[in-house]
Amino acid sequence: MTKETRLSDRSQTSTLDETVQIVDWDGPDDPQNPKNWPTKRKWAATLIVACFTLVSPIASAIISPATSNIMREFGSTNSTIAGMLTSIFVLGFAIGPLFLGPLSEVYGRSRVIQWANIWFLVWNFACGFTHTPTQLIIFRFFAGIGGSAPITIGGAVVGDTFHPEQRGRAIAIYALGPMIGPALGPCVGAWIASRASWRWVFWSTSIFDVLVQIAGVMLLQETFAPVLLERKARRLTREQAADPEKGEKKVVVQYRTIYEDQDRSWQTIFKKALTRPLVLFAKEPIIQLLGAYMSLIYGIFYLFITTMPRIFENVYHESTGIMGLNYIALGSGMLFASFLNSRTMDKIYKYCKERNGGVGEPEFRVREYQSYGIPTIVPASIVLPVGMLMSGWGAQNHTHWIVVDIGIFFVGMGMILSFQCIQTYIVDCFPLYAASGIAAVGFTRSLCGFSFPLFAEAMYNSLGYGKGNTVLSAIAIALGCPA
């Protein structure tokens, strides 16, 4: 017999039969629902995840200015291996999300982020003790797998806690880590490489990560609704079993959450979660299109990170430490774009929602909707190729270094504008499976981030900086504007 009942913790349930009851939130204003948390609590979760997300991108690129020192100590001159020392970390970003994102939808966001971060910490610290390029490449690959967790899951944490009309600013703050990290890392790494052993590049990031891990243990709370309701159901079961009025029959009701299937085995849940990113990518054309565009941008991003030392040391004859300061231009472009997104994305979304009869659409993030508003991804698809042309031809013609840095600023700006819009769109489209959606586009994106630095030197040796960047900017226009 089906009926509504009130439980001891004021949870609202409906009895399906005599033994099964469905556990849900206690109404739309239940304070236990992460979307109803106080604003300070929401931002605390977002900022902690943003710190986790900052660490691994710093580690991914901090090695770039020290590559020549490492290759000299190891006695190697292979340019492909030199590029792989940096980019192999990003290959871990491609593999990790395929199972870490789904795992967060089975065991919760907080638990997966913290255990994956410990895995990253162990391998990143070990990188400082390597004695061959092979050891360093293998250790950095394993570190990249663990470091991919916050990048994959962090956007889902924002989706768990913020309503769509509040989500743009939170995504803008959170997404600073994946973008600022690869720009900040080489800037710091250049001075470490010039003043101390390159091994301190890894040890310094490990020390910083320990501090972030301690903060995460103390402050990062679970946000995934199915896991929170599952804990609630287990608590109700324990309370029922401890009720002395039940006598010998302590468990008379089986509690299930609204998210549970009939088959509650972890094997079934885990199988679905593991295959979900691949299914989303195979069946959702919009993920395929935006994923391809993100992949190109990410590949260009890491191509710039690995070739900037060559440009400023060989063309402008700057020392390693001074060369690292040019990464400030890349980071400044990202900071400016993030500020712009934080000020505009939510306003555009709210404006479009009001003009659409109060109905929000994920498309308000990435494209003009019936002339209601123009998301920032539109100018981003123009700013990015302009910056590439400026930096490439500036270096080719040996113009003043400020011209190249201005171009790099525009590249950073175009990247962050596009990334944040696309990532917020995916979270809006798949709020419950946001981690899987991000993992779906993250796989191809990270493959490009891994592969582009490997052919960068050969491309620039053959075409030069001007023509090489012209080719890449033409591809960005051809793919980005239609997308």
N, C-alpha and C positions, 0 to 999 in steps of 0.2 A: 504494500500500500504506500503511495507517495503522499508525503505531507511535509510542511515546513515546521522546523523546531528550533529552539534556542538552546545552545550548549553552555557549559559552565563558564567558558571564557568569552561569552557573548559573541561567538562566531555564528554566522547565519549558515544553516545547512538545509538540505532537502533530503528526506529519507527515500531512497529508491526502493528498498524492501526492508525486511526486518533486520538485516545484518550489515547493510552498506549505507554509509552516509557520505555525501560530497561536501568537502570543505572548501569554502571560498573566503574572500575578504568580507569583513563585517560592514558591508555597504560601501558606497563610492567614496566615503570620507574616512575609511579605516586608516588610522595613523601608522599601522604596521606595513601598509603598502608603500614601497619606496617612492612612488609618485606623489604621495601625500606627506612625505617627510618634511620637516622644516627646511627652509632654504639653506641655512648654515650646514645642516647635515648632508644635504645633497652636494653642496660645493666642497665639503670636506672629502667626500668619496671621489668627486671629480678631480680634485687637486692631488690626492694621493695617487690615483691612477695615472695622472699626468706626470708625476715624478717617476713612477715606474717606466712610463713610456719615454721619458727623456733619457734614461740610462743606456738602454741598448742601442738607440740610434747614435749616441755619442760614441759608444764602443765600436759601432760599425765603421765609422769614418775617422776616428782619432788616429788610426794607424797610418793614414795616407801620407802625411808629411814625413813620417819616419821610414817610409818604404825604402828609400835609397840607403839609409843607415843599416836597415835589416839585411838588404840584399848584399851590401858590402861585407857585413860580418859573416854572413852565410857563404860568401864567395860565389854568388850567382849573378848572372847578367840577363837572365831570361825575362823579357818584358811581359809575357803572358803570366808567368808566376808572380811577378811584381804586382800586376793588376789584380790577380786572384787573391793575394794577401788581404786586400781590402774587400773585394766583392764576394768572397766565399761566405762571409758573414750573412750577406743578403740572401744567399741560397738557402741558408737556414730559415730565413724569414718566409721562404716559399714552402718549405716542408712543414714547419711547426704549426701554422694555422690550420692545416688539414685535419689535425687531430686535437690540437689544444682548444680551438674554437668550439668544436662539438663537445669536448669534455666539459667545457664551462656550462654547457646546456644540460649536462647530466649531473655534475657535482657542484656547480656553482661558480660564480665569477672569482670571488676572493680566494678560494682555495687553490684554484688552478693558477692564477696569477702569481701567488706567493711561492708555490712549489716550483713552478717553471723558473721563477727568478732565482731561486736557490741553485737550480741546475745551471743557469747562466753564470752565476757567480763563481761556481766551482771551476768551470771550464775557462772562463775569462781570466781568473787568477792564474790558472795553470799555463796560460799562454806566455806569461812572463818567464817561464822556466824552460821554454823550448830551445832546441839546439839545431834544428833543421827546418827548412821551409815546409817539408811535408808535415812535420809535427804541428807547426803553427797553423797550417791550412786546416788540418783535421780538427784541432782544438777550437779554432774560430768557427768552424761549421757547427759543432755541437753547441757552442755558446750562442750562436745565432738562432738555433732551434728554441732554446729557452728564452732568449730575448724577444722572440716574436709574440709571446703570450700577451703582454700588455698592449701591444699594437693591435692585435686581433680582437681582444676582449674589451679594451678600454672604451671604444665607441659603443659597445653593447651596454656597458655600465651607465653611460650617459643616457642611452635609450631606456634603460630600466627606471631611471630616477626622474627624468624631465619629460614634461608634456611636449608635443611637437612645437607649439608656439614659443617654448622656452629653450628649445634644444640647440638652436643655431649658435648662440653665444657659448654654451657649454662645450659644444663640439669645437668651436674656434679655440677655446682655451686648451682643451685636451689635446688637440691636433698639433699644438706647438711643438710637443716633444718629438714626434717623428720627423718634423721638418727642421726645427732649430737644432736638434741634436747633431745631425750630420754636418751642419755648418759650424756649430760651436766646437765640436770635437776636434777637427783639424786645426782650428785656431789655437786651442790649448795644446794639442799634440805637437804642433810645430815648435813651440817654446820648450816643451819637455824634451823633444828630440835634440834640440840645439844645446840644451843646458845639462841634460842628464842622459842616462841610458834609455834606449827605446823601450826597455822592459818596464819602465815606470809608466809608460802609456797604459799598460794593462793593470798594473797594481794600483794606480791612482783611481781609475774607474771602478775597480773592485772596492776600494775604500768608500767611495761615494755610494756605491750600491748597497753596502752594508748599512749605511745610515738610512737609506730609503727603505730597506727591508725591515728595519726595526720600527720605523714609522708605520709601515704597512701592517705589521703584526698588531700594533696597538690601535690603529685607527680605521683600517679598511674593513667595512662591514659588507655582508652579503646583500646583493641587490636583485638577484634573479628571482622573479615571482614564483615559478614552479618549485624551486628549492625551498624558498621560505614557507610556502604552503605545505610542502611535504614535511618540513620540521614541525609545523603547526599540527598536522595530522598525527605525527608520532607523539607529540606532547599530549594530545587528547586521548590517544590510546593508553599512554602511561597513567594519566589521571583516572581513566576508567578502570584500569587494572588495579589501581591502588584504592579504589572506592570500597570500603568495607561492606556496603550494603549489597554488593554483588555476590557475596558469599563465595562458593566454590567456583562459579562461572564468572571469572573476572573479566573476560573479554566477550562482550555480547554484540558489539558493533564494530564493523571494519570501516575505518575512515580512509577515504580516497580524495585526492585533490581534483579540481576541475580539469587539470592538464593530463591526468593519467589515462592511458589506454586500458583496455581489458587485460592485456598481457603486461604485467608490471615487472617482468624480469629485466635485470640490468642489461642482459645480452641483447634483448630486442631494442631497448632504448638506445644503447650504445651503437648498435648497427645502423639505426636510422640516423643518429647524429653524425656518424662518420661519413655517411654517403650524402648527407644533405648539401654540403658545399658543392660537390660535383653535380648533383641534380639541379641545384639552383643555377649554376653556370651553364649547364647543358640546355635547360628549358626556358631560361629568361633572357630574351634577346637584349633587353636594356642593360642587364649585367654584363653581357658579352661586349656590347658597344662601349659602355663607359669603362669596363675593365680594360679593354684594349687601349683606350685613351690614357687611363691611369698608368698602364704599363709603359707606354711610350714616355710619359712625363717622368716616371721614376727612373727609367733607364737613362734619360738625358741628365737627370739630377745626379746620379752617381758617376756618369761620364764626366760631368763638370768637376765633381769633387776630386776625382783621380787625376784629371789633366791640369787643374789649376796650378799645382806645384811646378809642372813642366813649363807652363806659360810664363809664370812670374819669375822663376829661377833662370830659365834659359833665354827668354826674350827680353825681360826687364832686369835680369841679373840681380835679383833681390836675394838676401840671405834667407835661410830657412825660417827664422823667427819672423822677419818682416813679411815674407811671403804669406805666412799664416794669417796675418791681419787682413788680407784680402777676402777671407771667408766672412768677415764682418759684413761685407756688401751683400753676400748671399743671405745671411741671417737677418739683415736689416730689411731686405725685401720681403722676407717671410713674416717678420714682425708687423710690418706695415699692412700687409695683406690680411693677416689674422685680425688686426685691429679693425680693418675695414669690414671684414666678414662679421665680426662680433657686433658691429654697429648696424649692419644692414640686413643680414640673413633673416633674423626673426621679424624685423619690421616689414620686410617684403612678404614673408610668409603670412603675417597677420593681415596685411593689406589685401593680399590676394584671397585670403580666407573670407574676409568681410565682403569683398566684391563677388565671391562665389556663393553667397547665401549662407555663410557661416560654416561651410564644409571645407575642411583642409585637404589638400592633395600633396603627395610627396613631390610631384612635378614642379611645385612652386620653388623648389630648391635649385633646379638645374636648367629650367628653360622658361621663356616668357609664356605666360598662360593667358590667352585671350586678351592680350595687351594690358594685363593687370600690373605687371612689373617685370623688370629685367634682372635676373639673378646675376651675381658677380662672376659666374662661370663664363658669361658672354665676353666681357672685356678680357678675362684671363686667357681665352683662346687667341687673343690678338697680342697681348702684352708679352707672352712667352716667346713666340717666334721673333718679335722685334728685339727682345733682349739677346737672343741667340745670335742674331745677325750683327748687332752692335759689338758684342764681345768677340765673335769670331773674326770679323773684318778689322776690328780695332787691333787685335793681336797680330793679325796677318800683316797689316801695314805699319806696325810699330808706332801707333799713335800713343798719346799720353796714357798712362795706366788708368787714369780716372775714367776714360771712355770705356775700357774693358770692365771696370768695376760697376759703372752705371748699367751696362748690359747685364752683368751678373745680378745686380739688384732687380732688374725687370724679370729675369729668369726666376729668381726666388719668389717674387711677387706672383707671377703667373702660376707657378706650381702650387702655392698654398691656396690661392683662390679656387683653383680647380679641385684640389684634393678635398678641401673642407666641404664644398658644395656636394660633390659626388658621395662622400662618406655620409653626410647628413641625409642625403636622399635615400641611400641604402638602408640606414637605420629607420627612416620613416616608412619605407616600403615593407620591411620585414622586422618589426619591432621585437617579436618574440624570438626570432632566429637571426638577430642582427649579427652575432658573432660568426655564424655560418655564412651570411651574406658577405661580410667583410673578408672572410677567409677565401671565398670564391674569387673575388677580384684580387685579393692579395697574392694568390699563387702566381698568376701570370705576371703581375706587377713586379714581384721579387725576382722572378726569372730574368726579366729585362734588367733590373738593377744589378743582377749578377753578371749578365753577359755583355752589356754595353761597354764597361771598362776594359774588357778583354780585347776588343777590336779598336779601341780608341786610338792607340798609338799608331797602328797600321793605317787607319783611315786618315789621320792628320799628316802622317808622313807622305801619303800618296796625294791627298787633295789640298793640304794646308788647312789652317784654322778657318779661313773665310769660306771656302767652298764646302768644307766638311760641315760647318754649322748651317750653311745654306741648305744642304740636302736634308738635314734633320729638321730644320724649321719648315721646309716645304711639306715634309711628312706630317709635322704637327698641325699645320694649317689644313691639310687634306683630311686628316682624321678628326681633329678637334672641332672645327667649325660645324661639320655635319652632325657630330655627336651632340 
